[in-house]
């Protein structure tokens, strides 16, 4: 009995009809997941299986990844002017102290 009390109640799985209706009326996997109360990964797998079984689910547009270089320039433009000198110190620290050595941990072996 104790084990049953510790476990969270299993979420109610959407019926095939509910899943298809949510999919066809949504604009993203995230929206479907929110509507049916599932994780995005679960929704993607379920849609894949439905398509393999011949169910004509619509395709969502691909998610556009950000332009990281553009975001880095934008972030840099928002830094205070005196932060340029402190960036060199932080960059050195990120590379292991700036002395070109790699820190190794002795595991006793």
C-alpha positions, 0 to 999 in steps of 0.5 A: 500500500505504501508504494501506491501512495508514493506513486503519482496517479497516472495521467489519463491518456487521451483517446485516439479521437481526442489526440487526432482532434488536438493535433489537427487543431493545433499549431505545434507539438507543444500546443498538442502536448498542453491540450492533452496533458502529455510531454512533447516527446510522447506526442511526437512518438504518438504522431509518428505511430499514427502516421505509420498506421495511415492516419493523415496527421498534418505537418507542423512547420519546423522550429527555427533555431536562433542565429547564435552569432546575432544573439551574441552580438546583441548581448554584447551590445547591451553590456556596459562599456567598462564590462569589456575588461572584465570579459577577458578575465571571465573568458580566461577563467572559462578556459581553465585560468588562462595559463593554458593548462588543463585542470586534472583531478587525481582519482587515486588510480 
